[in-house]
Structures are given as C-alpha cells and as structure tokens.
Amino acid sequence: MYEEYIDKANILIEALPYIQKLAGKTIVIKYGGNAMTDDNITKTILQDITLLKYIGVNPIVVHGGGPEINKMLGKLEIASSFHNGLRITDSATMEVVQMVLTGKINKDIVSQLNAMGGKAVGLCGKDANLIRVTKRQAKDGVDLGYVGDVVEINTKFLKMLAQEEYIPVIAPVGADDQGNSYNINADTVAGEIAAAIHAEKLIFLTDIDGIRADKNEAASLISAISVDEIHAMIDSGAIEGGMIPKVQGCIKGIQSGVNRTHILNGTIAHPLILEIFTDKGVGTMVYSEKEKQA
C-alpha cells in the first residue's frame, strides 16, 4: 500500500543532489513567447520558478512575447517583417512592442508568480538603466530600425534583487544613452544577463524539444552539443531563423563562464523541474569544446 508514496519519496531523493548543488546559485530562464500559448502549461512553468526560489535557487526570468505582439500589430494593421529571426522594428512597431511586453505580458507573469507565493518584480531594460543598448547597425543591407545591441547590464541592481527574496521578471526593452527605446531579442537579453552575472545555468524555454540534427524530424533531437558543433550547424544551414539567437545566447553564456546552457520544450508540463532535478533531463545541453575534450 505504500508503493505510491515510496515512488514519490524516491523522486524527491533523486532531486536532492541537484538541490544541494544549486542552492544559492542563480539561474537565468528565458521564457519564450511561443511557449506561452497554453495557460495550463504556463501555470506549471511558473510553479517551477516559484519552487526554485523557495528551495534556495535564484531564478531570473527574461520573457518574450512574439505571438502577442503579432496579434496586436495585426489588430492595428501594422505589417510585421523579420530578418534572420529578428523583428524589423519601425517607430510604430516599437510603441506596440513596448506596450505589449512591458504593459501586459510582464505584469501578467509577475501577478501569477505573486499569486503562487513568490515575490516577483516586473522590470524592463529602462528601469535603473538595467539594459543599456546601442542601435544595431544594418547588415546585409537591412536596417532593423529600433533594434538594439546590448552594451551594458546593471549587474549590481539585478544581483541585489535576485540574491534577496525577489524574482526579477524582465521584458526585453532597453534604452540608449539618449533614452530612446529599443526592441532587443529576448534570447539575446537572456544570454547577456547570464554572462554578465556569471549565472550557474541559462535555460531557454521554446516550442520545440531542443536542437535537432534535422529540424523537421523530432526524433533527431541532440541531447548534448558543443559550441564548435553549433557553429558548424549554423554554417551548414541546419540551424537557422529563430533558433540562431537562442544558440548564440547559449554560446555567449558558455564563453562568459556560465556552467551549463540548455534549450528545452516549454510546451510540456514542468520542463524546468524535469531538466534540473532529474538524472535524465530533457532538451539539449550546450557545453564548451574544452569541456568535451576534458
């Protein structure tokens, strides 16, 4: 009669060494817009984040919001276009991006975390000069408009929040030295933040299982891959489009001292707990070539 309870106890014991290793450490979680479409799954992810804080891990959440932005742009009859996975952002689009990300999605996530017992704080890059940017220069003859490149992260402010009792929730909108607003790819922001604060882990939640050898074949999921192998897949075209900023964020984190970076399917229940606190894990882990050789 105790078998069911013993199984639950074994699950907790399996998690114990991971809890011990991560206690007091910071994890940056990029919660993608395409992983936000199911309210029931969203609830389990936010439960995971709240649990992490309660057991002594310091989560920092960076969120996207592409589907919501597209929906609002459509209502306003503003055309959307992309180049290499990045949204071309004119002034009208920038107003919508800022409104949706900072005014709606950010506050929705914060309120749900707080309802679960967390103490979430909603931020964007313009708060306390959290994310300072410069305009991204035109490449391939394409001007992306109000799209920014990160030049500085206010790590002191971010660490002050994360290392206390708060859960920072960050919308990827930054400002330049003149106070102009810029859209920043959320994957890029997550990678830059993880690198700047030397996070223990950087995790991307998206709408696929991870990196695939064949992007159209789910069974070709790669469970672990080196930075050099990622570069080769980008060069060959096996990694393209919206996956490029994610893997570039992984690479940035690894090169700056983040111990582990991961790309996980955020459309399944409790992906963070499954990856962090189980022996098998899920998704794709990215590591350095140096670690591979060791």
N, C-alpha and C positions, 0 to 999 in steps of 0.2 A: 504493500500500500504506500510505501514511502518512495517508490522509484521515481515518480514525477518530481518530487521535491529534491531528491538526490541529484537528478539531472540539472535542476536549476542551480543547486549548490555547486556542481561541477563547472557550470558556465561562469559563475562568479569567481571561482578559484582560477580558471583559465585566464580571467581578466586581471588577476592580482599583480603579476609581474609587470604588466604594462601600466597599470595604475601607479605602481611604485616608481617606475622609470620616468613617467611623465609628470609626477607631482611637482608643482611649482614651475613647470615649463609652459611656454607659450606656443599655441597652435594657430596659424592663420588659415581661415576657411573661406574660400571663395564660393559663394552660393549663387549659381548661375541662373539667369532669367529663364532659360529653357528647362531648369529643374524646379521651377516654382509653379507649375501649372496644375498640380493636384493638391488640393487643400489637405487631404488626409496624409499624404506623404510629407508635405511641408510641416505638419504638426509633429511627425516623428523626428524630422531633422532638427527642429527647434527643441524638442525634448532631449535629443542627443547633446546639443550645445549646452542646454541648462544643466544636464547631468555632468558634463565635463567640468563646469565651473564649481559645482558642488563637491566634486571629489578632488579638487585642488589643481586642476589644469586651468590655464588662462586662455580661453578662446577669443580670437578677434575675427569678426565676420566682415567680409567685403562682399557686397551683393551687386548683381547686375539687374537687368530689367528689360532686356530687349523686346520680348513679346508685348509687355505693357506699353513700352514706348511706341512700338509699331502700331498698336491698336489706337493710341491717342493721335498719332500722326495721321492715321487713316481717317479718323473722325474729323480732323481739321483739314483734310485733303492736302496734306503736305507730303510730297513724294519722298520715299526712302531709297538710298543707294549705298552700296558698300564697295570697298576696295581692299583686297587681301584680309577680309574678315573684320575690317574696321568701318564704322559708320561715317559717311561723309556728312559733316555737321555744319550747316549754314546757321545764320543767326536765329532764324525762326525755329529750326530744329533744336538748337541749343536751349532755347527757352522751354521747349517741351521736355527735353531730356532732363533738365534741372528740376522742372515741376514734378515729373513722374518719379524720378529717382529719390530726390530729397524730400518731396512733399507727401508722397503716397507710399511707395514701397518701403522706404527706410522706416517710416513711422509705423507701418503695419507690422514689420518684423519686430521692432522694438516693443510694441504693445503686446504682441503674442508672447515674446520671451518674458516680459514682466508679469504677464498673467500666469505663467508657469512657475513663478517664484524667482526668476532671475532679476538682475538689476542692469538692464541694458540701457545704453546711452547712444542715441542716434547722432551721427556726425556726417559731414561731408568734408572734402579736402579744403574747403574755405574756412572751416572752423579752426581757430587758433593756428592758422597757416599750416594745417595738418599735411596738406599735399601741395607743394609749390611746383608749378609747371612752366614750360615754355611751349609755344606753338610748334606742332610737328611740321617740319619742312616738307615741301612737296617732293614726292618720289614717283618715278615712272611718269612724270608729267601730270600727276594728280594732286591737286590741293585738297586736303581733307577738311579744310575750314577750321572750326573751333574744336580741334582735336589736340590734346596736349601730351607732351612727353614729361615724365616725372623728373624733376631735378633735385628735390629735397623732401624728406619726410620728417615731420616733427616727432622724433622718437621719444623725447623726454615726456611730452604730453601723452602720447599713446601708452608708454610704459606705465606712467602714473595711474592711468585708468585701469589697464589690464591687470596689473600686479596687485591692485586692491580688489574690491568686491564687484567691480563693474564688468560688463560685457560690451566693448565697443562694437558698434554696427555702422559700417562706413559706406556711404554712397560715393561712387567714383566720379565726382565732380571736383575739379581743382581750380586754382586761380594763379594767374601770373603776377608779376611784380606790380602791375597797374590795377589789379583787382578784377580783371576780365575772367569770366567763367569759361572753363574748357571741359569738354567731354573726354574722359580717359577710359580706355578699355579696362573693364573690371579685372580681367585676368592679369593685365599688366600691373594694376594697382596692388593686387594681392601679392604678386611676385616681388615688387619693390618694397612693400611693407615687411614681408617676411625676411628679405635680405637685410633691410636696414636695422631690424631689431634682432637679427640672428635667431629666428624662431626655430624651435625644435622640429616642427613639421609645417609643411604647406600643402593644403588639400584643396583640389578643385572639384566641386560637385557640378556635373554637367548632365546631359541627357543621353549619354552612351556609356558603355561599361568601362571605357578607357581607350588606350591606343591599340589600334588593330593593324595587323600586317596587311590585311585587305580591308579598307574602310567600309566596304559593303558586306562584309562577312563577319557576323558576330562571333563565330567560333574561332576566329583568328586573333582573339584578344591576347595581347602581350602582357604577362603578369609583372615583368621587370625588364627595364631597358636602360641602357647607358646614355649619357649625354651625346657621345660620339655617334651612337646608332640613331638617335633622334635627328642629328644634323644630316645624316645620310638619307633618312626617310623624307626630310624636307626637300633636300636636293633632288630626290627622285620623283617628288610629287605625291608620295604615299601619304604624307601629312600635308594638309592644305587648308585654306579657308579659316573658319573659326577655331580650328584646333591649333593653329600656329601660335596665337597669343598665349594659349594655355601651356604649350610645351616650352615656349620662350620664358614664361613665368617660372616654370619648373627649373629650367637651366639657370636663370638669374639667381634663383634661390640657392641651388646647389653650389654655384660658383662663389656665392657670398657667405657660405657657411651653414645654410640650412641642412640639417642632418638627413631629412627624408622629404621627398615631394611625391604627391600622389594625385592621380586623376581617377575619380570614382563616379559611378552612376548615381545621381541624385534623384532618380525617379523610382528607386526602391526604398522600402521602409528601413530606417535606422542604418544608413550606409556608414556613418561615422563610427558607430559602435562596432559594426561588423569589421571595419578596417583596422581600427585602433586597438580593440580589445580582444581579438580572436587570433589564433595561431595562423589560420589560413589567409584571412583577409579577403578583400575584393578589389577589383580595379587594376590599375597599372602603377607600379612604383618606379620612379626615376632616380638613378644614382649616378655618381661620378665614375669616369673611366678609371680613376685612381683606385676607387673602392673595388671595382671589378677585378683589377689586377692583383689587389691585396687578397 
